[in-house]
Amino acid sequence: NGVNKFFYKTEFSLSISELITEFTECELEGFMKSVFLEGKAYEILVSQLQLYLDDLNTPEKRKILRKSTVVSLKEAVKIISEEIETIDNINVLAKRVGLNQNTLQVGFKHLYKSSVNDYIKNYRLEKAKELLELSDLNITEITYKIGINSRSYFSKIFKKRYGITPKAYQNRARKTKSA
């Protein structure tokens, strides 16, 4: 009703950040620009109010992804890529980047369209494929290099993904490389 004063300060959510970018990069002119900017201003206001309501929840129950969380998620991805051999459990990874496990999972689902475990598994398989193509390591060495302790498990998930065993893939890659 406009009687009570309201002040709320927080970091932008990802969606608000995108709306502000659309607002500032508007190339329309005249009446169309005015209508577009007014509409975006309302969208930003609604998103900010949603963010306020979301912030009333405990951190584990928040559903809106903040820009600061995205920075932490990208740090988690960097850790995964640099430490794939020794990557620990999700809880340890979450703590290292300053997030709780739930926020890490929700963030990965939103940004990368997969769970953290699926992201790690996919990264391992892509890294293995690269090593099979480009390195002189044997299958067992590659298995350990990507952080998997069982050669049979590695062979099983590699074949499931690519439809070929790691050894057959490596032989094919080496033939192509020498030809």
Residue pairs with C-beta under 8 A, 6 or more apart in sequence:
8 48
8 52
10 51
10 52
10 55
10 66
11 66
11 67
11 68
12 20
12 51
12 66
12 67
13 47
13 51
13 64
13 65
13 66
13 67
14 64
14 65
14 66
14 67
14 70
14 110
15 47
15 64
15 65
16 44
16 47
16 48
16 51
17 67
19 40
19 43
19 44
19 47
20 44
22 40
23 37
23 40
23 41
23 44
26 33
26 36
26 37
26 40
28 36
50 64
51 64
54 62
54 63
54 64
55 62
57 63
59 100
59 103
60 100
60 102
60 103
62 103
63 106
65 106
65 107
65 110
65 111
69 99
69 103
69 107
70 107
70 111
72 97
72 98
72 99
72 104
72 107
73 97
73 99
73 104
73 107
73 108
73 111
75 97
76 93
76 94
76 96
76 97
76 99
76 104
76 108
76 116
77 112
77 119
79 87
79 93
79 96
79 97
80 87
80 93
80 119
80 120
80 123
81 123
84 120
84 123
84 124
84 127
84 145
84 146
84 147
85 144
85 145
85 146
85 147
86 147
87 93
87 120
87 147
90 101
90 104
90 105
90 116
90 117
91 101
93 104
93 116
94 100
94 101
94 103
94 104
97 104
99 107
104 116
105 115
105 116
108 114
108 115
108 116
108 119
109 115
112 119
114 122
121 157
124 146
124 147
124 148
125 146
125 157
125 158
125 161
125 162
127 145
127 146
128 142
128 143
128 146
128 154
128 158
128 166
129 158
129 162
129 169
131 137
131 142
131 145
131 146
132 142
132 166
132 169
132 170
132 173
133 170
133 173
133 177
135 142
137 145
139 151
139 154
139 155
139 166
139 167
139 170
140 151
142 154
142 166
143 149
143 150
143 151
143 154
146 154
148 154
154 166
155 165
155 166
155 167
158 164
158 165
158 166
158 169
159 165
159 166
162 169
164 172
